């Protein structure tokens, strides 16, 4: 997921920290609940932006503003499955 977090964050703020330490800190935050102290962690910001974006997609798809097929052009099926926007198997 780290590459997707990075992708979402870079679209919004290229000034964030994407160092190996930032990646490890995010891993520890997600897997063990270790508190993040650096609010410039690019992976954390990317996850937050991704969560907001996915929530918007979930609202837009039923309204016909967006389709899962459109998202498949830019995002891998495994990701769309994981966030509940694509039925298993494509």
ABEGO torsion letter per residue (X at the ends): XAAAAAAAAAAABAABBABAAAAAAAAAAAAAGBBBABAABAAAAAAAAAAAAAAAAAAAAAAGABBAAAAAAABBAAAAAAAGABBBGX
